[in-house]
Amino acid sequence: MRSGKPPFISSESVRAVLEALLYSAGKQTRSPLESLLIVDEHLLKTVLPDVEQRRMHALKDLIVEIIRAQVAEHRRAVGLAAPMLSETYAEAATALKHVVSTDNIELLGWNYLYYRYVRIDLAFSAKFFSDIFAMTDRNLRRYQQHALGRLVEQIAQREGKARQEQRKRSLYMALPWAQRVPLFGRALALKQGQRSSGPVYVSGVLGVGKTAFVQELVRNWIDAAEISAVIWIDRPISIPYIRHRLAENLSQEGSTLTLRETLQLTPTAVILDDIHALLSDSAGLDKVLDDLSAARVCITNQEYVPLSRAATHIALTPLNPAETSEFVQTLISDNAPIPEQIWERSAGNPLLIRLIAQNPTYYSAEYERAPALHQLLTKAYRALPLEAKAHWLMLAMFAEGSSTALAALWPLRFLEAHLHTLAQWRLIDFLAPDQLNLPGEMRTFVEQRVVDSGEMQLLSAHLIEEAEACFGEQALFAQALAEHLLLADWIQLDASRVERWLERFARNAAQNGAVWCEIFRRYDARTSLQHTSYGVCLRRSAHWDEAEEHFRNAVTLSGAEGKFDTQAWALLEWAVLLRYRGRYQKAVENLERVQNMLTRRPDPTLRITMQIEFAQIAVDVGDGRRAQQWLATLPQTRRVLALHSEALLLQKDYQTSLALAEAALQTIKNDQLAQARLYILLGRIFDAQQQHMQAHDAFALAVTLLEQDNDVFALGRALMNLGACLMKLNALDDAELVLQQAEEIQAKLGDMMALKLTQYNRHLLRILRSTRQN
């Protein structure tokens, strides 16, 4: 959900559910409100029958619950008792007379909703309400509208709170540790970070707690609802890598928005944890920080190196004796003795305190003063058996930290007991039974041992050989390992292995595009396959000029290499980019070349992709008949069904178009963005047939789903369509609210075509309002 914006709840949708409470027989059309998060929460806490329209039952139940709660609350406020379920007709009529005597519009409205839609067994008629409220039908309708507005507000408040809590839970998962990390002696520093109006720059020695501090600072931003996205980049390796990661996380493929524009619409926290590798390009780093001016930014580094764009510098210092004692109490059991002179022995370094307190074997009288962290880790390293060292190195090599992955990549070597040995020395953490964490300080130490130690260099060479032997059976883990090692400065890979891995995994590079952009940048794409993969990754991160250059190189190289299957793939991926840029003629020329190549070298998978791309271009330019021809022979996948539906909508074959769109919708599970786009299509189909209430429901459903997603462009378009539909339904207040939100989004996005239409509709709306008033 857009930060600070309440969810949109359509009055028409709420009115329809209230009417459904009165007439519950038979199957009912789906309400846009069924997709609200509070419906999911209600289903979790309430036992409801497992029936076909279970979500509608839950929605009705929820609305009844809200009405009952509000009636009770407003009655208590004026000294009246809450209504009883056993209340008879006569008792209810008497109670309503007491309500009327208060002359309280809020109380009257909620009681009207209660007796009209909850206590339907009493069968109060419209005349009964007019008589008992002593007002005309017209005035009664005003009270009804006011009550409906209050119910809409209550639903919106509940939904807003539910989304806020869900967003918090989701954002917590983007932090290094989902649970709160207790901090000691950092209260003033946290306040300083909270007050900062620009990037927060945190420095301090190894182990002083920079990552933990920044995490809790970001958690405070989350709790205050100041951000709606978190991008945590651990040990960023280059400025281009940062830009690709940001694009990968914030942008939809095909979007023309700049990073600055995106961040203005999506309040985001960006964390660059350990910028050591970036300091050689301080100008580039300052430019990135400048582009992130609309975001909340934190950067960390051991040493403080001045940056012109960093607004607040926080130098974390060791804990004092009192803070050390307080910290130790959280680390040891109630009966365990506190290690002697722990502050003197640790010099207040939080990581050293943890190591000494949780494992007394680290403590040794041989140190007359606080040992360096390196000394303690060296002591632990020397005490480890060789296989435990191997497992420590395996965790440094495979960044994902899963015992399942380690067992798959090193089946002949892996032994769980060696991980427990490392955990006993506090060198790794078990976050969950199959989730391991190698703390950053430990990772740095292991990497440095590989650089300095012949033993570890030999061990790493053996581990790489053993893992590569399993690559054929463990494709997913193999690619993750290769990606990590290709970018690891502390591992030496021979040129033949690098080339072998590039060719092996390049085809699937787009699955982790930012990483592969950096890999290709570092090793230089050489083959046609590598150029094509690099182009796809660049296209997806909106680096279109560079992407086009690599596609062009791929086409030229593949022809020289005689790899015409790769040439066809490169031409096709290039055509997708050309379509994004509106260069349809050139895109069609590329696709026609692919078509000619496939007549000589058939490739069923590539042919399907080519036909879909031809059809998409035809739909984009409004040629529904041509699109239908390209789609006629294709398997009925979700995208094909949706495209076919659009093609038939262009040809005004509404019934078939509707059936195909609904069929596409049935193929979706757990993809809100895809659902929303199809509901927009359904809304357009209904609207084209003047079925405005059905169109309203579809557009409202799309808005509900998109408010919980990050595709702001699609949200702006959905709001625009919904606003126009509400105007046709004469729901002018809702239309004004929706069109105002659409205009705000489209103006920020620079979506000029849609903005002009939205502004025109708002102009029409003002005319309608004026006509109604006159």
N, C-alpha and C positions, 0 to 999 in steps of 0.2 A: 504494500500500500504506500502511496505517496506520503511522505512524512508530513504531519500536520494537517492533512486533509481527512475529514470524516468520510466514511464510506457512503456512497450514494444508495439510498433506499427509495425506490419509486413508490409514491402514494398509490398509483394504480395497481402495483403488485400487491401491496398490503390490502387494498380494498378487495381484490380478487380472492385473497386467502380468507378474509372475513366472510365473504359471500359463500366460499366453499365450506365454512363452518355451518352455514345454514342448510346447504344442499350437498350433503356428503355422499349421496348414493351415486354409483357408477364411477367409471374411470375419469380422473380429472387431468387436465393439461398440466405440464410441469410448470411450476412457478419459478421465476428467477431467484426468489428468496431461498429456494432449496439448496443453492450453492453457497449459502452463507456459512462461515466458520462456526457460528453459534449453533447451527443445526448439527454439525458433526459433534460438537461438544455435548449437545443435548442427547444425542444418540448414545454417547459413551456412558452417560450417568443415569439414563432412564431405560427401563425395560419396556420395549415396545414389540409388538408382534412382528415376525419376519414376513411381511407382506410385500406385494409388488411395489406399492407406493409408500414405502417405509419413511422416506425422507419427507414426503408431504405430511404424513402423520406426525412426524417429529416437529415439523414447522408449525402445524396447527397447535400441537401440545404446548410448544414454546410460546406462541402468541397468547394462548389462554393463560399460561402461567404469568406472563407480563401483565395482562389485564387484571388478573386477580390480585397480584402484588400491589399494583398501583391503586386499585379501588380500596384495598385495606389500608394502605399508607395514607391516602387522602382522607379517608373517613376518620382515621385515628387523629389526624391533625386538627379536626374540628370537633372531636369528642364523640364521634359516632362509632358504633361497633362494626367490625368487618362482617360482611354478609356470610351466612351459614349455608352450606350446601343443602341442608334440609329445609331451607326457607320456602314457605308456601307462597302461592300467588298473592294472597291477601297480605301476608307479612312483607313481601317484597314491595307491594304497592305502598304500604305504610312507610317502609324505609325510604322509598323514593320521595315521598312527600317531605320527610325530614331533610333529605338531600336538597330538594328544591328550595326549602326555606332558608338555606345558607346563602343562596344567591352566589355560589362559587362556581365559576365557569369550568375550572379544572375538575372539580368534584362531579359536576353534572356530566361532563364529557366522559369521564372514566366509568361512571355508573351506567351511562347510556350504552357504552361498548359492552359492559359486563352483562346487562340484562338483555341486550339485543343479540349478542353473539356467543356468550358463554352459557347463560341460563336459557337456552332455546326451548327447554322443556316447558317453560312458563308461557311461551307463545305470546309475548307482548306484541301488539300490533303497532304500526306507525301512528294510528289515531290515538292509541293509549298513551304513547309518549308525548304527542302534541297536547293532549288533554292535561296530562299530569304535570308537564312542564309549562303549561299555560302559554303556549306560543303558536304562531302560525307555522305551516309546513315549511315556508321559506326560512324562517328563523331557526327551525329545528335542523334544517339542512346545514345552516352555518355552524350550529353546535356540533353536528356530526362531522363536518369538515375539520373543525378545530380539534375534536377528539382524535380523528384520524391522524392529523399532524402530530399530536403528542405521542401517539403510538409509533409513528414513523421515527420520531426522535428517540424513543426508548430502544427501538430495534437498532438504530444507528449507533447509539451509545454502547450498547452491549456488543455489537459487532466490532466497533472500533476498539474497545478494550480487549476483546478476544484476539483481534489481529495484532494488537500491540504486544500482547503476551507471547503470541506465536512467533512474531518477528524477533522478540528478545531471545527466545529459545533457539531460533535459527541462527542468529548472529553470534550467540555464545559458542556455537559449534564451529565458527570460523576462527576462534581464538586458539592459541596453543593448548590451553587447558580449559575444558568446558566449565569446571567448577571454579569457584572463587579461590584465589590464592591469598592467604593472609599476609599483609605487609606490616613491617615494624619500622617505626622511625621515618615513615614516608608521608605522613599526613600533610605537612606543609608543601612538600614537593607535588603531591597530587592536586592540592588547591591551585598551585602555580600552573600546572598543566591544564586544569579545568578552565582557568581564566584566559589562557593564551588565545590570541586572535589569529595566530598563524601556525606554521609548523613547529612542533615541539621536538627539540633535539636533546636526546638523553645520552649522556656519556658516563663512563665509569669502568673500573677495572674488571677483568674476567671474574665472574662469580658474584658480582655485587648486586645482581638482580634487575638488570635493565629490561629484559624481556617480561619478567613478572610485573614490574612496575608499569610498563606500557600496557600490558594486558588489562590491568585493573583500571588504568586511566580510560582505556577504550570501553571497558565494561560499564564504567560510570556514564559515558556518553550514551551507551545502549540503554541503560536504565532510565536516563533522562529523555529518551525518545528523540535524541538529537541526530541520529544517523539511521539509515535504513539498509546500509550495505557495509560489509567489512572486507577489505582485500589485504591479507597479511602475506607479505613477500619476505620469506626467510632467506637471508644471505643473498640478496640480489647480485647477479653476476655482471650485469652491464646495463647501460641506459636503454638500449633498444629492447632488452629483455623486459624491463619494467613496462615500457610502453605496450609491448605485445600482451603482457599479463593484464594490464588495465583494460585494453580493448577486448580481450578474451572474456573478461568478467563483466564488463559493463555494456558492451554493444551487441546488438543483433546483427548477424551477417546481412550485408546489403544496406546497412544504415549509412547515411551520409553525415551523421552528427559528429562534431569534433569532441575531443575529450572534455574540453571546457563546457560545451553545451550539455553533454550528458550529465556531468557532475552538478550542473545547476538544477537539473530535474531530479536527481537521485542523491540525496545527502549521504555521503560516503566517507568512511574512515580508511585511509591508506597507510599501512605500516611498512616501512623499509627497515627490517631488523638486521643490523650489522651492515653498514654501508662501506666497509673497508675496501671492497673491490671497486667501488665507484669513485673513490676520491681522486684517482688520476684524471678523471674527467669532471672536475668541479663545475665547469661552465655548463656541461650537459645536465648535471644534477640540479643546478640552479634553474635551468630551463624547465625540467620536469616539475620541480617544486612550484614554479610560476604557473604551469599549466594545471597544477592541482590546487590552485588558490581557492576554489570553491569547496574543496574537501577538507576534512580534518586529517592532518598528517602528523605522523610520529616517525622519527628516524633515530636509530641507535648506532653507537660506535664506541669502542673502548677509549680511544683518544678523542679529545675535542679538536676538530679541525674546522675553523670558522667557515660558514656558508652564508652568503648574503641574504638568502631567502628564508633562513630559519629565524623565527620570531622569538622563540623562548628556549634558552639553554638551561637544562637541569643536569647538574653534576651530582650523581649519586655517590655518597660517601659510605664508608663502613659503618656498622651499627655501633653504638656506644655500649658500655657494660650493661646498663639497665635494659636496653632493647635486646641485647644478646641473650640475657637471662630470660626475658619474656618469650623470645623465639624458641629457645631450647625447651621450655616447658611444653610447647606444642609438639615437640619432636620425640620426646621420650615418654615411656609409660610412667604411671603414677609412682611406682615403687622404685624406679631406676634412679641411681645416683647421677647427679650432674657431674660430668667430667671436670676434673680440677683445672682451674685457670683456663677455662675454655675461651674467654674473651682474649686473654693474652696469647693463647695458642692459635687462635683464628684471626686475630687482628680485626675482628668484627666483620669478616667477609661472610655473607650469608651462606654461600655454597660450602665453604670450609667448615662453618658451624654445623651445617647439616651432616657433612661427611663424618666429622669427629663425634657428634652427638649420637648419630644413628649406628655408627660402627666404631667402637673404641679401638679396634685394631689399627685405625689410622693414627691414633694418638700415640706418640712415642716420646720418651724423655730425651731422645737424641736431639730434638729440636729445642734449642735454647730460646729461640724466638719463633714467631709465627712462620711456618713453612709456606713457601709458595705453593699454589695449587698444583703446579707442574710437578713439584717434589712428591706430593702425596699420590698423585696419579701414577707417577713413575714407580713409586713403591708398590702400589697395587698391581701395576702391569707386570713387574718382575715376579710377584708372588703368584700370578695366574699360571695355570697349566697351559700348554700350547693350544689345545683345542678350545679352551675358554677364550684365549686371545683371538683364535680364528672366528669364533662366534661374535666377538666384539667387532672385529673387522667386517664380518658379513653384514652386521647392522649399519655400519658406516657406509658400506657399498650399496645396500638396498634401502633407500630412504623411507620406504613406506612403513617399515617396522611391523611386520606380521610374521609370527612363527610359522604360519601356513606357507607363506611365500618362501621363507628360508628353507623349510623342509622340501619344498618343490624344486628349488634351484640347486640345493646341495643335499640330495637324498642320502648319499653315502656318508656324509659327514655330520649332518645335523643331529643334535641330541638336546632335548629340553633341559636336561640337568645342567648343561653348560650355561644356559641362560640364567638359571637360578643361582649359579655361582657368581655370575656378573651382578645379579640383583642383590646378593648378600653383601657384596662390596660397594653397593650403591652406585654402580657404574651404569646401570640401566634401570628403567622403571617399567613395571607391569601396569599399564593403564586399564587393561581388561585381559581376560584369559588369552586372547589371541592378538592383543594390541600392545606393542612394545614402544618405548620411547627412549631414544639415545639423546640425552641432554646436549645442548649446543656446545658446552664446555668440553664434554667427553668426546663429542664428535671431532672437535678441533684437535684434541690431544691425539686421538687415533690417527687422524689424517697426517699429523706432523710426524708420528712414529713411522708411518709408511715412507715418508720422505727421508727420514734420518736413519732408519734401521734396516740393515740388510735382511734381518730375519723377517720383518714385516713385508718387505718388498717381495721376497720369495714366496711368502704365504699368500700375498695378494695375487701373484701370478698364478699360483696353483688354484686359488678360488675362482679366478676368471676362467681358467681352462675347464674346471669342473662344471661351472654354471653354463658355459657355452655348449657343453656336451648335452645339456638338457633343454636347450632352446627350442628344439623341435616339438617337445611335448608340453612346454610351459610358455606358450606364446605371450600371454598377457604379462606374466611376471618377467619374462625375458626382455620384453620391450621396455618395461619400467627400469630394469637394471641397466640396460644399454644406454637409455637416455641419461641416467644419473652419471654413469661412468664416462660417457662421451664429454660431459661438461665438468668432470672432476679434474682440477689442476694437480691433485696430489697422486694421481694414478697415471702411469705411463702406458699408453696403448700403442702398439706398433701400427704402422700405416696400413698394412694389409687387413688387420682386424677392424680398424676404423672404417675402411672402405666396405668391408664385408657387412658390417652392422648397418652402415648407411643404406646400402642397397636392400638389405633384408627388411628393415623396418620403415623405410621411407614411405611406402605405400599407405601406411596407417598413421603418418605423421600428424595429420589434422586432428587426431584424437587428443593431442597434447600440443596444440599449435605454437604456443609461446615458447615452449622448450625447444621445439624443432626449428623455429625461426633462429634461435640462438645457436643451435647445433650447425645449421647450414651456414650461418654467418661466420661461425668460427672455422669451419673446415672447408668452406667454399663449395657450393653445389657444383659438381663436375659432370654428372651424367644427365641424360634427358629425364630419367625417372626422378632424380633428386631435384632438378629444376622445376618439374611439374609439381612435386610435393611441396616444395618451397613456395611456389606460386599460390597453391591452395591455402597454405597457412597464412600467407600475407594477405590474401583476399579476405579471409575470414576475420583478420584483425584490422581491416579497412585500410591497408597500405596498398591501394589499388595500382598506383603507377609502378611500384616495384614489382607487384605481382604480375602485371602485364609484361614487363621486361623478361621475367623468368619463364612465363608461358611461351613467349616468342623464342627465347633461347632453347627451350625444350623442343619446340617444333622443328627448329633448324637442326639441333643435335640428333634428334631421333631419326630424322631422315638420313643424316650422314652415317649413323650407326646401324641403319636398317631395322630399327625397332619400331615398326609401324603401329603395333598395338599401343605402345607408349605415346606415339605421335597422335593417335586418335584420342587417347585420354586427355592429352595436353590441349588439343583443339577444343574438346568438349568443355573442359574446366575454364578455358579462356572464354568460351562462348557465354558461360554463366556470368563472368565478370562484365563482359560487354553488355549483357542484358541489364545488369545493375546500373550501368552507366547510360542506359538508354540508346546504345548504338546497335539497334536491332538488325540493321542490314548487314553489318559486319558479323554479328553473332550468327545470323542465318548462313552467311558464307562459310563460316567455320563448321557449322553443323552439316552443311551440304558436303564439305570435304570429308567429314567423318562418315557420312552416309555412303559416299563412293568407296571409301576404304573398307567399310564393312561388307560391301558386296563381294570384295576379293578375299577378305579375312573375317569371316563371321565371328561375332562375339555377342551372344544373346544378352548378357548383362549390360554391356555398353550400348547396345541397340535400344534397350528399354530406356536407359538414361537419356539417350539422344532424343527419342520420341517425346519423352516428357518435357524436355527443354524446348523442342519445337512447339509443343502444345502451349507451354507457358508463355512463350513469345506471342503466339497467336492470340491468347486471352488478353495479354497486356495491350495489344494493339486493337482489340475489339473484334477479332475475326473468329467468332464462335464456331462457325461451320468448319473452318480449317483445323481448329484445335480438336474438334470432335473426330475428325479423320485420323489425326495422329494418335488419339487415345483409344480408338475402336478396338485394337488388337492387344491391348496391354492387360496384364494382370490387375485385378481390382484392388490395388493397395489404397491406403488412405489418401495419399497425394493424388493418385489417378482419379479416385472417386470425387474428390473436391474439385480438381481441375475440370473434370467432365461436367460436374454440376454448374460450374461457372460458364463453361462453354454453352450449355443449354439455356442458362439464364440470359446470356447474350442473344440467343435465338428465340427467347420468350416461350420456351417450353417449360413452363413453371412446375408442372406436376412431376415430370421426370427429374428436373433439376432438384426439387425438394426431396424426392426419394433418394437420390444419390448423395446429397448432403447429409441426410439422416443416416444413411448407410455408413458414410465416412465417420460420422460421430460415434457410431457403435463400435468402431475399431480402436477407439482411444481409451487408454487407461493411464491414470496418473500423469497427465500432461495438460495442465491448465491452459497453457498458451495455445496449444493446438485446438483444444476445445473452444476457447474464446474466438479464435479466428473462424471456426466453422459456425459458431452462433452468429457472428457478424454476417456470414454468407446466408444463413437461414433468414436473418432479419431482412436482408436485401431482397430475398425471394418473396417473403410475405409482403413487404412494402410494395414491390412491383405489382402485386395483385390487389393492392388497396386493403389488405388484411392487417390493419394497423395495430390491433391489440396483440395479435400473434407476433408481429414485427417488434412491437414494444418489448414483449417478453424475451425474445431472442437477443435483442440489443442490450436489455438490462442484464441478462445472464452474462453476456460478454463483458460488460462493464464490471460486474461483480468479480469475475475471474481475473480480469486484467488489473484491477485495483490491488490484487494480491501478487501480481507479477511485476517484472521490471521492463516490460515492453511499453514504454510511455507513448511511442508513436501510435501503436495499435489502440491504446487507451484513448488517445485524442480522437482518433477516427470513430471509435465506438461511441464515445460521448456525443460526437457531432451527429451521428446517425440516430442515436436515441433522442437527442434534443428535437430533431426534426419530426420524429415520430410522436413525441409528446405534444408538439404543437398541433398535429393532426387530430390527437385525442382531446384537444382543448385543455390539457393539463399545463397551463401556462406558467405557473409558479415553478413546477419541476423543470419545465423546458428552459426557463431562464437560468436556473441553477446549473443545469447540465451544460448548456451552451456557453455559459461564462467559464466553466472549467475547461471545456474543449478549446475555447479561444486562448486561454492562458497557456495551455500546453502547446498548441500549434504555433503561437507567437514565439515561444522560447525555442521550439524546434526549427523554426523557419519553414514549416510545412505550408507554403504559401497558397497552394491550390485549395487545400482543405480550409485554411484560415479565411480565405475570401468567401467560401460557401458558408462557413459558420457565422461570419459577420453579416452576411446577407440574411441569414435566417434570424439573427438577433434583430435586424432591422424590421423584418416581417413581424416578429414577435411584438415589437413596440407598437406597430400599427394595429395588431390584433388587440393588445391591451387597451389602446386608445379607443378602438371601436367598442369594446366591451364596456368601458367606463361611460361612453356617450350614449 
